[in-house]
Each structure stands twice: as structure tokens, then as C-alpha cells.
């Protein structure tokens, strides 16, 4: 089994439709979108980060955009 470096999905290299070569290695992807994202900045995805760490980074980025860098206020205060 191979791990999609972008989303973390486990794939069978024998049946994976999307793949690319980089630094003498072959990387497999669940979709063309993940493949293109990897090819834009492969070093970002080759860092030793697990699925949860990547998820938390994306969540933090989405929250920063949503709240424009300010934490949400509770109870209208």
C-alpha cells in the first residue's frame, strides 16, 4: 500500500490511476487534484507530517480566514 502525500489516503500502487515521480521516488494519488497540488510544492508534502497534523493545519487556516485572525466572540460579547 502507498500513502497519498497530500490527503493521506491509502492506495494500491498497482491500481492507482494518478502518480508522479520526484527525487528518485514515485508518489501515488487518489485524484488528479491531489497530484497537481503535490506537483506545485512537493517539499510541503514530503515533510514527515501525519494525517491529523495536516488536518489541523487546514482547519487553522480556514479558521483564520473565517475570523480574519480574531477569535470568535461568545454570547455576543
N, C-alpha and C positions, 0 to 999 in steps of 0.2 A: 504494500500500500504506500501511496505517496500523499503528502500533505500539500494542499494549495497554499502557497505562502501568503496570499492576500487575505482570504477569508477563513482559512484553517480547515476546510472540508477535506475529508479523506477520500482519495481517488485510487482507482486501479490503473496503474500506468499502462497496462495492456489495452484498456478500453477508453482512456482519457482522450477526448477529442481535441483539446487545446493544450499545447505545450510550446516551450521555447527553451533555447539554450543560452546559458550565461555563465561566464567564468568556469568553463570546462564542466558544467553541470547541466542537467536537463530538469526543468521545472514543469509541473503539470497543473492545469487549472480547470475549474468547474465550468467556466464560461469565458467567452471572448472578452467580456468587460473586465474580469479579474486579470486576464492575460495582458490586456492593454494597460491596466493600472500598474502592473508589475513592470512592464517594459518602460514606462515613463520614469520610474525611480526604483530600480531593483534593490539598491542598497537599503532603502527604507524597509523593505520586506524581508531582507536577509538577516536582519538583526534577530537575535535569539529572544523573541517575544512569543508568548503563548496566546491562545485564542482570547482568554479573558483580558489580558493586558491590552490587546488590540481593541477589544470591545470597549473597555473603559476609556481608552484614548478617544475613540469615536464618539462616545457618549459625552465626554467632557467637551469636545469640540462643538458638538451640537448644542449643548447647554450654553456655552459661551456665545454662540451665535444667537440663540433664542433670547437670552437675558442680557445681551450686549455687555458681557463682562461683569454684570452686577448680579448678586444673588437674588432670587425671588423673595418678595416680602410675604409674610404670613398674616392672615386676618386683616388685610388692607392697611397694615401699619407701615 
